[in-house]
Amino acid sequence: MKILIVEDEPKVASFIKKGLEENGYEAETIHDGLSAEKLAKNNRYDLYILDILIPGINGLDLCKKLKKSHPDVPVLMLTALGTTDNKINGFDAGANDYLVKPFEFRELLARVKVLTRKPEKTPEKKNILVEGDVELDLEKKVVRRGKSYIDLTAKEFSLLEFFMRNKGKVLSRIDIAEKVWDVNFDFGTNVVDVYVNFLRKKIDKGYDKKMIHTRVGFGYVFGD
């Protein structure tokens, strides 16, 4: 497994590189966004670890570029910016996971293992999911309710897909965080609730029949 670390603090970059190499990974460090983008064009990596506040191109813009050119390579944001809004911005940029500094290396290592784990073979997915009058097209990446098309971000689309594949089931915040964000749930953040509210406004607002239902103390249920 080859990992690119984009971090402008030399001591932090060296610490992460050494720790990953001691655990069997091949790691490379770079200190600015422009150089990182060039490296990614000429080399194949299995994971990108990005700080946000870096010279050249900031980590959010770099993440968007990397996800556009290498959509199958996961991105772990590793930054001191730890508010809910910061995390939402990171996920909207395409990040698969988000870890706030200061951090324990064993937690970083656990997240790296999850992100670089080879997926198990699963049955072929249906191209179109339908529940009630909501239709989600996996190939075209479009969502429609009735005759109206609904504009969703990539993370909102993933959340709706998870809901629709589990329609009628009570889904806890932990279930959603682990399946949609590929992260262990952080009880100190309300990112899941924020995104469910984003999606609810787009899917349910203006309709008599609501599709996203809250089960107080348990989580959420999707269904007509």
C-alpha positions in Angstrom: 0.0 0.0 0.0 1.4 3.4 -1.1 0.3 6.5 0.8 0.9 10.2 -0.1 1.0 12.5 2.9 0.5 16.2 2.2 1.5 18.1 5.3 3.5 21.3 5.6 4.8 20.7 9.1 8.0 18.7 8.7 7.9 17.1 12.2 4.3 16.0 11.8 4.9 14.7 8.3 8.0 12.7 9.4 6.1 11.3 12.4 3.2 10.0 10.2 5.6 8.6 7.6 7.7 6.8 10.1 4.7 5.3 11.9 3.1 4.1 8.7 6.3 2.6 7.4 6.8 0.7 10.7 3.3 -0.8 10.0 4.1 -2.1 6.6 3.0 0.9 4.4 5.0 2.7 1.8 4.7 6.5 2.6 5.8 9.6 0.7 5.6 13.2 2.0 5.1 16.5 0.2 4.6 19.9 1.7 2.5 21.9 -0.7 -0.6 21.3 -2.8 0.8 22.0 -6.2 3.6 19.5 -5.8 1.1 17.0 -4.5 -1.1 17.4 -7.5 1.9 16.7 -9.8 2.9 13.7 -7.9 -0.6 12.2 -8.0 -0.6 12.7 -11.8 2.6 10.7 -12.2 2.2 8.0 -9.5 -0.4 5.6 -8.2 -1.3 5.8 -4.6 -3.7 3.8 -2.4 -4.6 6.7 0.0 -4.1 10.4 0.3 -3.7 12.0 3.7 -4.2 15.8 3.4 -3.9 18.7 5.7 -6.2 21.6 4.8 -4.0 24.6 5.5 -1.1 24.0 3.1 0.7 26.2 0.6 -0.1 26.4 -3.1 -3.5 24.7 -3.3 -5.4 24.3 0.0 -6.4 20.8 1.1 -10.1 21.2 0.1 -9.3 22.3 -3.5 -6.6 19.6 -3.7 -9.1 17.0 -2.6 -11.6 18.0 -5.3 -8.9 17.7 -7.9 -7.6 14.4 -6.7 -11.2 13.0 -6.5 -11.8 14.1 -10.1 -8.7 12.5 -11.5 -8.6 9.4 -9.1 -12.2 8.9 -7.8 -11.4 5.4 -6.5 -8.5 6.5 -4.2 -9.7 7.4 -0.7 -8.8 10.7 1.0 -8.3 11.2 4.7 -8.4 14.8 5.9 -5.9 15.3 8.8 -6.3 18.9 10.1 -6.6 21.1 13.1 -9.8 22.5 11.8 -12.4 20.6 13.8 -15.8 22.3 13.7 -18.8 20.6 12.3 -18.8 23.1 9.4 -15.1 22.3 8.7 -16.0 18.6 8.6 -18.9 19.2 6.3 -16.7 21.2 3.9 -14.2 18.3 3.9 -16.8 15.7 3.1 -18.3 17.9 0.5 -14.9 18.2 -1.2 -14.9 14.4 -1.4 -13.0 13.3 1.7 -13.8 9.7 2.9 -12.7 10.4 6.5 -11.8 13.3 8.7 -9.4 13.3 11.7 -8.7 16.3 13.8 -5.3 17.2 15.2 -4.0 16.5 17.8 -4.5 12.8 17.3 -3.2 9.5 18.6 -1.3 7.6 16.0 -3.2 4.3 16.7 -6.4 6.0 15.7 -4.9 7.3 12.5 -3.6 3.8 11.8 -7.0 2.3 12.4 -8.6 4.7 10.0 -5.9 4.0 7.4 -6.6 0.3 7.7 -10.3 0.8 7.1 -9.7 3.1 4.1 -7.2 0.8 2.4 -9.1 -2.4 3.0 -10.0 -4.2 -0.2 -13.8 -4.3 -0.6 -15.5 -7.7 -0.6 -17.2 -8.8 -3.7 -20.9 -7.9 -3.5 -23.8 -8.7 -5.8 -24.3 -6.3 -8.7 -26.2 -3.3 -7.7 -29.4 -2.2 -9.3 -29.0 0.8 -11.5 -32.2 2.5 -10.3 -33.6 2.5 -6.8 -37.3 3.4 -6.3 -39.3 4.1 -3.1 -42.7 5.7 -3.4 -42.2 8.6 -5.9 -38.5 8.9 -5.2 -36.2 7.6 -7.9 -32.4 7.4 -7.7 -30.4 6.6 -10.8 -26.9 5.2 -9.9 -25.5 5.5 -13.4 -26.6 9.0 -14.2 -26.2 10.2 -10.6 -29.6 11.9 -10.6 -32.5 11.9 -8.2 -36.1 12.6 -8.9 -39.2 12.9 -6.8 -42.3 12.8 -9.0 -41.6 14.9 -12.0 -39.1 17.1 -10.2 -35.3 16.6 -10.3 -33.5 17.2 -7.0 -29.9 18.5 -6.9 -27.8 16.7 -4.3 -24.1 16.9 -3.3 -22.1 13.7 -3.6 -22.4 13.0 0.1 -26.2 13.6 0.1 -26.5 11.3 -2.8 -24.6 8.5 -0.9 -26.8 9.1 2.1 -30.0 8.8 0.1 -28.6 5.6 -1.6 -27.9 4.1 1.8 -31.4 5.0 3.0 -33.1 3.6 -0.1 -31.1 0.3 0.1 -32.3 0.0 3.7 -35.9 1.3 3.4 -38.1 0.5 6.3 -35.1 -0.2 8.6 -34.3 1.8 11.7 -30.8 3.2 11.0 -28.8 4.5 13.9 -26.3 7.4 13.6 -23.5 4.9 14.0 -24.9 2.8 11.1 -25.0 5.8 8.9 -21.6 7.2 9.8 -19.8 3.8 9.3 -21.5 3.0 5.9 -21.7 6.5 4.3 -18.5 8.0 5.7 -16.4 4.9 6.4 -15.5 6.2 9.8 -16.0 5.2 13.4 -18.8 7.3 14.8 -17.6 10.4 16.8 -20.2 11.2 19.5 -18.8 14.7 19.7 -20.0 15.6 16.2 -23.5 16.1 14.7 -22.4 15.7 11.1 -24.9 12.9 10.5 -27.8 14.9 11.8 -26.8 17.9 9.8 -26.7 15.9 6.5 -30.0 14.2 7.3 -31.5 17.6 7.7 -30.0 18.8 4.4 -31.4 15.8 2.7 -34.8 16.1 4.3 -35.2 19.7 3.2 -34.5 18.6 -0.4 -36.5 15.4 -0.5 -39.5 16.1 1.8 -40.0 19.9 1.8 -43.2 20.8 0.0 -44.5 17.2 -0.1 -47.4 15.9 2.1 -45.9 12.4 2.3 -42.6 12.5 4.1 -39.9 9.9 3.3 -37.4 10.5 6.1 -38.7 9.8 9.6 -37.0 10.2 13.0 -37.3 7.5 15.6 -36.4 9.4 18.8 -33.6 7.6 20.7 -33.0 5.1 17.8 -32.2 6.9 14.6 -33.9 7.4 11.2 -36.2 5.4 8.9 -36.7 5.9 5.2 -39.9 5.0 3.4 -43.2 6.0 2.1 
